[in-house]
Amino acid sequence: MIFKYINKKEWSLVAVCFVLVCFQVYLELEIPGYMAQITTLLTTGGTVEQIMSQGWPMIGAALGSLIMAIFVGAVAAYIAASLAHRLRKLQFDKVGSFSKAETSKFSLASLITRSTNDVTQIQTAFAIGMQVIMRAPVMAIWAIVKISNKDMTWTLAMAVAIVILMSTISVVMYLVIPRFKIIQRLTDNVNRITEEGLTGVRVVRAYNAESYQEAKFEVANEELTSTNLFTSRTMAFMLPVISTVMSLLSLAIYIIGAILISAASGFELRLELFSDMIVFSSYAMQVVMAFMMMIIIFMIVPRAAVAARRIEEVIDTEPTVRGGTVKESPEGTEGEIEFRNVSFRYPGAADSVLENVSFKAKKGETVAFIGSTGSGKSTLINLVPRFYDVTDGQILVDGVDVRDYELNALHGKIGYVPQKAVIFSGTVESNVNYGDTDDKRTIDDVKKAVAIAQGTDFVEKIENGYEGAISESGTNLSGGQKQRLAIARAVCRKPEFYIFDDSFSALDYKTDKVLRKALKKETSGVTSLIVAQRIGTIMEADTIVVLDEGRVAGTGRHTDLLESCEVYRSIALSQLSEKELMG
């Protein structure tokens, strides 16, 4: 199933390798013939010159076989590495196109395992398997043909050895193959628990839960280890069986040869039988070696096949959110967002999260959303950039249904700040000047965006300032600093719309107020959608949409809602006094 990802150039190299493998096997199978000739010369008093006349070609065959093996190994490694590179890229690109629905289908730990461990399984299988899969059957068939004209008693002994080997391989594969899929699933589980322990290390320590996490990890680790041990021990059982079969086969060949030689009459016939015994023994070992190589195939290919299916599962998953054809908005409608009777339910859920939500934001207006936890605020604004698609209704951006836009065109209109600030490893500048238009913005644009986000003071205190290093996930920044950089990133993009998903929660009231004032002044004419828990953050919004259990409980300005919407009033009074609300 992975072969379709090999390109034409690599298939050409595979064909060349097959020819070279055949030539390599031919050279190896010529060596026993030279050995037989040398044995005959030694027993009949041949001269050194006569012996070397057979010895030099034998050495040449051995060296030729070695050169072919090195070349085939190098080419196999190249193709395997190229294939692994391609599979990682295909998975990364496909995951990047997933909506939240597809991302939820695969856990983060599983996606990481599939793009690392599973790809490594494929690479290893291809690098080793390409040499062995080509070589083993060619060698076995060719060696059997070479000795097919020898005494049938020897052939029968070898046939018995082959039956024993095949029976052993079949039993072992029956026991082992089903567990390879289990191993990959258990690897996902170990990665998931490790990730949880690392990302939540502060909570673990704060609750003295180290022993709980260790016990949880130990269970998963023990399950993976025991399954791996079972497969390893079962596979290891084949090696002593093969070694025993090889030894017994050699013994049988010599015993049969001794019987045949003792029963033969005449020196020449005995010498011929002795040479045949040497040749047959060598070819028989080649056949057994071919089966040993096949065991290597059976050890790596089944697990690689499981990995291949898991990789293809990701690559073949089609995103439910697909782009349309519209690249530009109609003139005169820029900056407008409208929800028309929008309802939404998560995939597989029985109940809707949002029902019949309608509102309109004109250019330059600020529309805020507030409501109790779980009322659907974040879900609502995540429908605009199409992280999910609506179940019913329409969302119009500049008068066009969001489903009709090309995804790049739609996302290019939006400056998005998520609920949890996402910071990338790099520098302050690379985090703020981020995205598909980064080459169109200068360091001055970055500095202005940081200033609007009230981040100048802390950025200039970082060593090297805007070129200062930012750790993975911004671990060397506080929560408020990360939020301000995330806001600066959206501002630097100079979008048509801002989406702030509770993006001011880590800021103190003073910074929050100053930042919103700067935003309003410097980004006038840009439409903003704001989700907030604080009444103080949204009091000055042009429109406030109050959500209650997925439904619109009220719409209007702050003062109007205090009088007309009980849900809004109860939230407001829980945060501020009557005097503060009216002042």
Phi, psi and omega in degrees: 000339180271344184300332182292347178266006175269131184276176186296320179301316181291324175296323177298318178294324177298316179297317178299317180299321180297317178298316181293323177296318178299318179294321178298314179297320178302314180296317181296322182281349174281334184300315178302327178296317177295321178299321179296318179296317179296318178299317179297316180297321180294322182279345181250010176078033178296155180280167178299319181298318179294318179296315181290336176297335174265331183289318181297313176301324179295317178296319178299319178296319180295316179294319178299317178298320179296315180297317178299318181297318180296315181296313180298319179298319180294316180294318178299319178295320179297312181296318180297316180294320179295318179296317179298316177302316182292319181294320177298317181294316179300317179293315182298315180295319181293316179298324178296336179268355182290144166275178180296335179296316180286323180298324180291334180294322177253136175286157179301316180299320181293319179296322179293317180298319182294326182271354179240283184301314183294319178295322177298322177300317179296314182299314180297315181298320183287318182297317181275315185297325182299323178286315187285316183298322177288317190284316188301305182294322179299314181295315182298311183294315183295319180294320179296318177299319182299327185253008183293339181266007179274181182302133184296335180295317176297317181299320179296320179298318179292324179298318177299318179298319180296319179299317179298316180297313181296321179296317179296315180299317182298315180296315181297316180296323178299324181279328191266317189306315180300336184277345179295320178295322178297320180300316180295321178294320179292327175297318174304316184294317178298317178298320181296313181294322177297315180298316179300317181296323181284315181288331181254026187300325181293318179293319179302314181291320182298329181258012181050043185257020181302317182294324179295314180295321179296319179294321179297316179293321183298321179298311180295319181293319180294320179297316178295316181297314182296322178292318177297318180297319179300312181294320181295316181293321179294317178294322180296335180299332183290326185297311176296329177296315180296316180299318179295316180298318179299315181295315180294323179294317177300316180298317180297319180298316181290321178296314179297319179298317180298320179295315181295319181293318180293332180275347183282153178246131179100141182295318183296319179293318178297319179296320179296317179295323179296316178296318178299321180296317178297313181296313181298319179300317180295313180293323178298320178295325177297319179297314179296320178298323177299319178291328175297320177294324177295329177296321175301318177301313182293339179280324187256329185291315180302317179293322177295326179295320176297315179298321180297318179296322180292321179294315180295329178301321177288310185296324183274353178287120181271132179297138177285335178265110180245145181285156176265212184241349184284127181255331183228151180280152173297146181295141177089359181243007184300140173087011181253137174231133179223132172257126179241104176048050184279129172234150181210139173224138181293148180306127178086351181277151181274325185252152178281144175275326178232143179221122173051050179272127179223135172191168179221135176244122179271168183304130177085353181277158175245120177248125182249152180234132179218155180169173181290166178300131179087010181279351176103016184296306182294322178301319183300310184284340176287350176282337182293309177280007177065043168292331166226162172255149181299151175278317177220158177089193183219148168240121182252130173243118184056037177080002181244135177301132183302334181287347180269347179282148161298140185300320179297321180294318179295311182294332178293342179274349193246136167254105190254129176238108185287170180299318176254115183301128179257118180241138183255153175295142183150229179235172175300314182298316182291333178283324181278313178273076191237139174120188189287347180246025184297334180282350180265359183242147183254175178296331177294322176296321179296313181297321179294317180297318178295322179295317178298323180278007178061040182246003184301315185301309185284330179294318182288344176275344177289141178301128183074009172057238184290343174262010179293146184286135174246128182286167177303131182063014178066037183292344177265016177236155175280170180299318179294322179294319178296319179297320181292324176293323178295321177293318178299323178299317179293319181295318182296334180290337182055061186272176172279329184226144170252139171237112179250109181264087182051047189272003181245008188294331182271001181264147174288165185301321182294310179297320178303311183294315180296318181296314181295324178295316179295321178298314182297322182286313189275341183238034178298143183092354178257131181283138183233136170246124186235125168260130182212155174262336182271130174297322181299333181286332189243002185303326184265009179294150179292324178219135175244126177255119181263122180253140177219109181053044175084358179245154178282115180269342180182151179219135179160193177273169185305307184295324180292319183291329177301329182267325189260343186237111182293324180299313180295318182297319180293322177295316183296315182290338177285347182246322185229159178282167179302320182293317180293324181292325182270347183271000000 
